[in-house]
Amino acid sequence: MKRCPLCSTELNRTLLEANLPAFSCPGCHGLWVSSNEYLSWLSPDFSYPISELDIAREFDTPYPVADNNQAIFCPDCGRFLRRFQIWPNHKFHLDRCGSCNGIWFDRNEWQTLQAQNLHKQINIFFTEAWQEKLRSKEMKQRFENMYLELFGFEDYEKIKSIRHWLTEHPNGNRLIAYLTDRDPYKG
């Protein structure tokens, strides 16, 4: 008998998609999907490289995502579930067991991934390459916000244009040296 990692209610067997069995919680409406069942559901020749998943595209969350903030345990093996962020700048995480690789979906998370057509790429989100992409994207956004605050919109747009021109120019390094020299005419 499997119990919900959030509310300890007994989980019921259900089908998420044709041939994709799962366990659902009648209390909190979360879902538990075994790694083996998920991988069996994906076609054997199915492969979706990380490079094909566009991290820059908009991610609209059509359903309220009930992301939990508590430590939870695997319904299969009892180990801690590790939280993985799914998309940059969204409070949307999935919990995955590091031992048996089962996945816990809080209420509406599966439906949200389905609506985004990401429900067949879930394992990508648990890779170090994807998590690094997320960190990089979020860091870039933090710097963007900082520069916007420091320079203001108009000056920031202007300096980005100049920066782009300098990096593309064949004498870009010399132009930068000229600009940064306090007195470029002094010998």
TIPAFI-233500 format. One record per residue: residue in three letters; x, y, z of N, C-alpha, C in turn. Coordinates in steps of 0.001 Angstrom, whole numbers. Layout:
REM residues N
(vexba 'ALA',(X,Y,Z),(X,Y,Z),(X,Y,Z))
...
This chain:
REM residues 187
(vexba 'MET',(847,-1177,0),(0,0,0),(895,1244,0))
(vexba 'LYS',(675,2091,-983),(1447,3329,-1109),(679,4465,-448))
(vexba 'ARG',(1437,5340,213),(835,6492,878),(1343,7779,244))
(vexba 'CYS',(493,8781,244),(840,10094,-303),(1985,10697,509))
(vexba 'PRO',(3020,11188,-157),(4135,11793,567),(3770,13130,1230))
(vexba 'LEU',(2663,13741,819),(2254,15023,1407),(1263,14859,2548))
(vexba 'CYS',(205,14081,2304),(-862,14032,3317),(-1081,12636,3910))
(vexba 'SER',(-245,11671,3543),(-280,10292,4059),(-1556,9527,3724))
(vexba 'THR',(-2381,10039,2836),(-3577,9335,2390),(-3152,8169,1502))
(vexba 'GLU',(-3919,7084,1536),(-3619,5940,679),(-3800,6338,-783))
(vexba 'LEU',(-2803,6006,-1618),(-2846,6346,-3047),(-3667,5322,-3815))
(vexba 'ASN',(-4408,5791,-4813),(-5237,4934,-5661),(-4597,4778,-7037))
(vexba 'ARG',(-4722,3590,-7589),(-4204,3326,-8939),(-5066,4072,-9959))
(vexba 'THR',(-4407,4677,-10964),(-5125,5426,-11994),(-4325,5366,-13295))
(vexba 'LEU',(-4885,5900,-14369),(-4182,6036,-15643),(-4088,7515,-15979))
(vexba 'LEU',(-2873,7996,-16251),(-2695,9394,-16669),(-2937,9543,-18161))
(vexba 'GLU',(-2459,8587,-18908),(-2593,8526,-20369),(-2813,7051,-20682))
(vexba 'ALA',(-3148,6753,-21905),(-3259,5354,-22295),(-1917,4681,-22027))
(vexba 'ASN',(-1942,3603,-21295),(-744,2814,-20971),(233,3512,-20027))
(vexba 'LEU',(-193,4563,-19354),(672,5192,-18339),(-20,5124,-16979))
(vexba 'PRO',(260,4040,-16238),(-334,3923,-14907),(357,4853,-13919))
(vexba 'ALA',(-390,5259,-12913),(135,6129,-11860),(-672,5859,-10591))
(vexba 'PHE',(-316,6573,-9545),(-1071,6534,-8302),(-1518,7959,-8006))
(vexba 'SER',(-2780,8122,-7636),(-3296,9461,-7329),(-3727,9530,-5873))
(vexba 'CYS',(-3634,10736,-5334),(-4045,10971,-3959),(-5428,11620,-3961))
(vexba 'PRO',(-6405,10985,-3327),(-7735,11585,-3269),(-7782,12805,-2346))
(vexba 'GLY',(-6764,12967,-1499),(-6738,14081,-565),(-6195,15369,-1176))
(vexba 'CYS',(-4944,15323,-1627),(-4285,16538,-2147),(-4243,16569,-3676))
(vexba 'HIS',(-4686,15501,-4325),(-4743,15374,-5788),(-3362,15331,-6447))
(vexba 'GLY',(-2352,14932,-5681),(-1031,14718,-6247),(-988,13390,-6992))
(vexba 'LEU',(98,13180,-7742),(265,11964,-8535),(1658,11390,-8331))
(vexba 'TRP',(1745,10077,-8239),(3027,9389,-8165),(3178,8535,-9414))
(vexba 'VAL',(4307,8713,-10117),(4577,7941,-11322),(5899,7216,-11130))
(vexba 'SER',(5840,5914,-11297),(7051,5098,-11215),(7919,5379,-12439))
(vexba 'SER',(9204,5426,-12234),(10140,5672,-13328),(10032,4593,-14399))
(vexba 'ASN',(9957,3346,-13980),(9873,2244,-14951),(8605,2336,-15782))
(vexba 'GLU',(7488,2674,-15150),(6235,2785,-15896),(6263,3976,-16846))
(vexba 'TYR',(6870,5062,-16406),(6977,6240,-17277),(7844,5923,-18500))
(vexba 'LEU',(8992,5296,-18272),(9894,4965,-19381),(9271,3938,-20322))
(vexba 'SER',(8517,3001,-19787),(7825,2027,-20636),(6766,2709,-21487))
(vexba 'TRP',(6130,3734,-20933),(5086,4467,-21667),(5677,5220,-22857))
(vexba 'LEU',(6857,5793,-22685),(7525,6455,-23809),(7922,5381,-24804))
(vexba 'SER',(7806,5663,-26067),(8168,4644,-27045),(9651,4307,-26903))
(vexba 'PRO',(10025,3066,-27188),(11426,2643,-27007),(12425,3470,-27816))
(vexba 'ASP',(12005,3972,-28965),(12944,4744,-29787),(12815,6240,-29531))
(vexba 'PHE',(12028,6618,-28516),(11810,8034,-28246),(13059,8654,-27632))
(vexba 'SER',(13516,9707,-28257),(14673,10445,-27739),(14435,11922,-27998))
(vexba 'TYR',(14611,12733,-26992),(14380,14172,-27130),(15579,14884,-26541))
(vexba 'PRO',(16525,15306,-27388),(17733,15937,-26860),(17429,17284,-26207))
(vexba 'ILE',(18208,17621,-25203),(18057,18887,-24480),(18148,20064,-25435))
(vexba 'SER',(19006,19961,-26430),(19203,21081,-27359),(17928,21445,-28115))
(vexba 'GLU',(16982,20505,-28237),(15738,20775,-28956),(14665,21410,-28074))
(vexba 'LEU',(14892,21458,-26780),(13929,22057,-25863),(14296,23520,-25673))
(vexba 'ASP',(13443,24411,-26156),(13731,25846,-26180),(13430,26484,-24833))
(vexba 'ILE',(14478,26718,-24054),(14325,27301,-22721),(13871,28755,-22783))
(vexba 'ALA',(14070,29405,-23927),(13712,30814,-24063),(12234,31020,-24396))
(vexba 'ARG',(11540,29954,-24781),(10128,30126,-25135),(9314,30448,-23887))
(vexba 'GLU',(8169,31056,-24114),(7286,31399,-23003),(6694,30128,-22405))
(vexba 'PHE',(6601,30111,-21125),(5988,28992,-20412),(4777,29554,-19689))
(vexba 'ASP',(3608,29326,-20255),(2377,29805,-19636),(1832,28698,-18756))
(vexba 'THR',(1553,29026,-17522),(1022,28037,-16603),(-501,28149,-16592))
(vexba 'PRO',(-1193,27273,-17313),(-2643,27398,-17412),(-3377,26970,-16143))
(vexba 'TYR',(-2714,26188,-15298),(-3343,25706,-14084),(-2577,26261,-12888))
(vexba 'PRO',(-3249,26458,-11787),(-2484,26863,-10598),(-1603,25701,-10168))
(vexba 'VAL',(-345,25957,-10010),(587,24916,-9603),(698,24963,-8088))
(vexba 'ALA',(353,23865,-7448),(380,23792,-5991),(1712,23222,-5563))
(vexba 'ASP',(2756,24012,-5665),(4105,23568,-5343),(4277,23497,-3829))
(vexba 'ASN',(4685,22331,-3331),(4889,22193,-1891),(6293,22633,-1519))
(vexba 'ASN',(6488,22991,-269),(7804,23427,216),(8316,22547,1342))
(vexba 'GLN',(7725,21381,1512),(8144,20516,2604),(8963,19346,2075))
(vexba 'ALA',(9801,18801,2937),(10567,17601,2579),(9589,16437,2534))
(vexba 'ILE',(9647,15664,1460),(8732,14533,1326),(9511,13264,989))
(vexba 'PHE',(8879,12119,1273),(9518,10830,1103),(8866,10027,-16))
(vexba 'CYS',(9669,9205,-653),(9236,8367,-1764),(8194,7342,-1309))
(vexba 'PRO',(7057,7263,-2007),(6048,6252,-1669),(6524,4822,-1955))
(vexba 'ASP',(7529,4660,-2821),(8013,3317,-3155),(9121,2834,-2224))
(vexba 'CYS',(10149,3665,-2002),(11307,3183,-1246),(11577,3959,48))
(vexba 'GLY',(10824,5012,308),(10953,5729,1571),(12087,6744,1653))
(vexba 'ARG',(12825,6926,580),(13926,7909,585),(13388,9316,366))
(vexba 'PHE',(14222,10306,698),(13844,11696,437),(13680,11935,-1055))
(vexba 'LEU',(12705,12748,-1416),(12550,13170,-2800),(13293,14490,-2965))
(vexba 'ARG',(14028,14598,-4046),(14781,15815,-4343),(13953,16717,-5258))
(vexba 'ARG',(13960,18014,-4949),(13205,18985,-5747),(14051,19479,-6916))
(vexba 'PHE',(13434,19520,-8085),(14091,20025,-9286),(13232,21138,-9870))
(vexba 'GLN',(13866,22253,-10149),(13148,23330,-10816),(12941,22932,-12271))
(vexba 'ILE',(11780,23330,-12834),(11419,22890,-14170),(11647,23958,-15224))
(vexba 'TRP',(11319,25203,-14918),(11422,26270,-15906),(12003,27502,-15251))
(vexba 'PRO',(12787,28295,-16000),(13384,29488,-15379),(12327,30515,-14986))
(vexba 'ASN',(12568,31141,-13861),(11731,32230,-13355),(10284,31827,-13096))
(vexba 'HIS',(10061,30532,-12815),(8743,30036,-12419),(8920,29202,-11157))
(vexba 'LYS',(8035,29374,-10223),(8069,28539,-9016),(7351,27239,-9322))
(vexba 'PHE',(8006,26412,-10099),(7437,25142,-10540),(8523,24098,-10397))
(vexba 'HIS',(8319,23169,-9469),(9295,22125,-9193),(8628,20767,-9277))
(vexba 'LEU',(9434,19765,-9598),(9003,18380,-9488),(9888,17712,-8455))
(vexba 'ASP',(9329,16738,-7765),(10077,15994,-6756),(10367,14610,-7308))
(vexba 'ARG',(11632,14207,-7194),(12045,12922,-7783),(12893,12151,-6780))
(vexba 'CYS',(12700,10862,-6748),(13479,9994,-5867),(14842,9717,-6501))
(vexba 'GLY',(15891,9947,-5770),(17241,9695,-6257),(17595,8220,-6256))
(vexba 'SER',(16774,7400,-5614),(17048,5976,-5548),(16291,5203,-6634))
(vexba 'CYS',(14956,5352,-6678),(14168,4589,-7658),(13702,5448,-8838))
(vexba 'ASN',(13976,6750,-8794),(13670,7714,-9870),(12180,7953,-10102))
(vexba 'GLY',(11326,7544,-9169),(9907,7858,-9275),(9705,9366,-9153))
(vexba 'ILE',(8572,9856,-9673),(8333,11299,-9721),(7011,11623,-9036))
(vexba 'TRP',(7044,12642,-8172),(5837,13148,-7521),(5401,14435,-8211))
(vexba 'PHE',(4143,14473,-8612),(3540,15659,-9223),(2531,16232,-8240))
(vexba 'ASP',(2748,17452,-7796),(1742,18115,-6981),(513,18372,-7847))
(vexba 'ARG',(-549,18787,-7219),(-1823,19033,-7916),(-1609,19897,-9165))
(vexba 'ASN',(-2103,19431,-10299),(-2099,20106,-11608),(-729,20208,-12286))
(vexba 'GLU',(318,19682,-11701),(1629,19775,-12363),(1671,18918,-13624))
(vexba 'TRP',(1127,17710,-13567),(1097,16859,-14762),(301,17549,-15869))
(vexba 'GLN',(-866,18104,-15536),(-1715,18774,-16519),(-1007,19994,-17115))
(vexba 'THR',(-254,20690,-16291),(496,21850,-16775),(1558,21411,-17783))
(vexba 'LEU',(2276,20341,-17465),(3287,19833,-18397),(2633,19323,-19682))
(vexba 'GLN',(1484,18696,-19561),(739,18247,-20749),(366,19441,-21621))
(vexba 'ALA',(-169,20490,-21005),(-597,21673,-21756),(570,22344,-22467))
(vexba 'GLN',(1773,22228,-21902),(2971,22792,-22510),(3625,21809,-23488))
(vexba 'ASN',(3041,20623,-23622),(3583,19551,-24444),(4998,19159,-23985))
(vexba 'LEU',(5172,19121,-22668),(6457,18752,-22079),(6372,17441,-21295))
(vexba 'HIS',(5228,16806,-21269),(5036,15616,-20452),(5826,14401,-20947))
(vexba 'LYS',(6345,14457,-22171),(7178,13361,-22668),(8668,13680,-22564))
(vexba 'GLN',(9002,14819,-22011),(10405,15219,-21860),(10796,15377,-20394))
(vexba 'ILE',(10023,14840,-19493),(10216,15088,-18065),(11616,14731,-17594))
(vexba 'ASN',(12179,13643,-18080),(13498,13232,-17586),(14596,14244,-17911))
(vexba 'ILE',(14397,15058,-18925),(15378,16102,-19249),(15533,17068,-18079))
(vexba 'PHE',(14421,17362,-17398),(14464,18346,-16315),(15351,17922,-15158))
(vexba 'PHE',(15628,16644,-15029),(16426,16136,-13918),(17920,16059,-14245))
(vexba 'THR',(18295,16426,-15455),(19698,16337,-15846),(20473,17564,-15373))
(vexba 'GLU',(21749,17389,-15157),(22609,18496,-14753),(22681,19545,-15857))
(vexba 'ALA',(22661,19096,-17114),(22715,20039,-18239),(21503,20980,-18214))
(vexba 'TRP',(20313,20434,-17954),(19108,21283,-17905),(19144,22212,-16692))
(vexba 'GLN',(19529,21685,-15553),(19579,22510,-14350),(20599,23642,-14508))
(vexba 'GLU',(21697,23376,-15208),(22687,24429,-15487),(22093,25482,-16423))
(vexba 'LYS',(21330,25047,-17419),(20649,26001,-18316),(19714,26911,-17517))
(vexba 'LEU',(18992,26329,-16582),(18087,27116,-15741),(18853,28159,-14932))
(vexba 'ARG',(19931,27713,-14288),(20728,28644,-13470),(21281,29768,-14330))
(vexba 'SER',(21774,29421,-15508),(22337,30412,-16420),(21275,31416,-16870))
(vexba 'LYS',(20113,30913,-17242),(19017,31785,-17696),(18557,32720,-16576))
(vexba 'GLU',(18442,32189,-15371),(18007,33017,-14246),(19070,34049,-13866))
(vexba 'MET',(20347,33664,-13948),(21424,34614,-13649),(21415,35750,-14660))
(vexba 'LYS',(21224,35415,-15924),(21154,36445,-16957),(20010,37417,-16661))
(vexba 'GLN',(18871,36878,-16246),(17718,37723,-15935),(18010,38640,-14742))
(vexba 'ARG',(18718,38124,-13737),(19084,38957,-12579),(19986,40110,-13006))
(vexba 'PHE',(20977,39809,-13857),(21862,40866,-14349),(21091,41878,-15190))
(vexba 'GLU',(20197,41385,-16047),(19367,42291,-16852),(18612,43263,-15948))
(vexba 'ASN',(17987,42736,-14913),(17223,43577,-13984),(18125,44581,-13268))
(vexba 'MET',(19318,44113,-12875),(20256,45000,-12194),(20695,46138,-13121))
(vexba 'TYR',(21051,45813,-14364),(21487,46843,-15308),(20357,47811,-15648))
(vexba 'LEU',(19159,47295,-15787),(18006,48174,-16040),(17819,49162,-14888))
(vexba 'GLU',(17979,48672,-13677),(17830,49536,-12505),(18964,50559,-12423))
(vexba 'LEU',(20188,50128,-12722),(21343,51024,-12656),(21338,52086,-13752))
(vexba 'PHE',(21041,51680,-14986),(21193,52578,-16135),(19888,53220,-16602))
(vexba 'GLY',(18774,52584,-16301),(17499,53019,-16873),(17340,52395,-18254))
(vexba 'PHE',(16111,52323,-18736),(15813,51611,-19967),(16556,52185,-21179))
(vexba 'GLU',(16467,53501,-21363),(17047,54134,-22564),(18560,53951,-22631))
(vexba 'ASP',(19253,54243,-21517),(20715,54093,-21502),(21127,52629,-21623))
(vexba 'TYR',(20361,51743,-21012),(20695,50323,-21093),(20564,49823,-22532))
(vexba 'GLU',(19526,50223,-23234),(19364,49837,-24635),(20512,50389,-25479))
(vexba 'LYS',(20911,51617,-25207),(21989,52248,-25960),(23320,51524,-25715))
(vexba 'ILE',(23618,51212,-24445),(24901,50559,-24142),(24915,49129,-24682))
(vexba 'LYS',(23771,48462,-24717),(23719,47120,-25319),(24011,47196,-26815))
(vexba 'SER',(23494,48224,-27460),(23735,48413,-28890),(25219,48682,-29147))
(vexba 'ILE',(25807,49542,-28334),(27243,49845,-28473),(28072,48596,-28210))
(vexba 'ARG',(27715,47863,-27180),(28446,46636,-26839),(28392,45646,-27999))
(vexba 'HIS',(27220,45482,-28577),(27076,44582,-29717),(27957,45046,-30880))
(vexba 'TRP',(27945,46343,-31158),(28767,46902,-32238),(30246,46633,-31972))
(vexba 'LEU',(30679,46823,-30715),(32087,46602,-30369),(32484,45128,-30512))
(vexba 'THR',(31622,44230,-30082),(31988,42804,-30159),(32011,42296,-31592))
(vexba 'GLU',(31240,42915,-32478),(31195,42497,-33881),(32241,43216,-34744))
(vexba 'HIS',(32757,44312,-34269),(33690,45124,-35052),(35061,44441,-35109))
(vexba 'PRO',(35730,44446,-36278),(37046,43797,-36383),(38103,44455,-35493))
(vexba 'ASN',(37950,45728,-35184),(38885,46427,-34293),(38271,46686,-32922))
(vexba 'GLY',(37355,45830,-32526),(36632,46013,-31273),(37519,46179,-30059))
(vexba 'ASN',(38558,45360,-29938),(39451,45456,-28775),(40179,46796,-28734))
(vexba 'ARG',(40599,47280,-29875),(41275,48580,-29928),(40308,49712,-29589))
(vexba 'LEU',(39076,49589,-30084),(38069,50608,-29760),(37787,50634,-28252))
(vexba 'ILE',(37700,49469,-27642),(37481,49398,-26190),(38665,49999,-25447))
(vexba 'ALA',(39890,49691,-25904),(41083,50265,-25265),(41057,51789,-25371))
(vexba 'TYR',(40688,52305,-26510),(40587,53750,-26705),(39564,54349,-25735))
(vexba 'LEU',(38414,53713,-25620),(37354,54227,-24744),(37736,54188,-23268))
(vexba 'THR',(38460,53180,-22879),(38759,53022,-21439),(40025,53759,-21022))
(vexba 'ASP',(40804,54221,-21954),(42009,54993,-21614),(41576,56399,-21191))
(vexba 'ARG',(41996,56829,-20011),(41620,58138,-19491),(42052,59264,-20440))
(vexba 'ASP',(43236,59094,-21014),(43727,60100,-21979),(44407,59331,-23105))
(vexba 'PRO',(43642,58995,-24168),(44212,58176,-25241),(45237,58932,-26107))
(vexba 'TYR',(45420,60237,-25859),(46369,61022,-26660),(47655,61297,-25915))
(vexba 'LYS',(47765,60757,-24729),(48948,60952,-23914),(49885,59768,-24156))
(vexba 'GLY',(51108,60029,-24392),(52080,59000,-24720),(52675,58304,-23561))
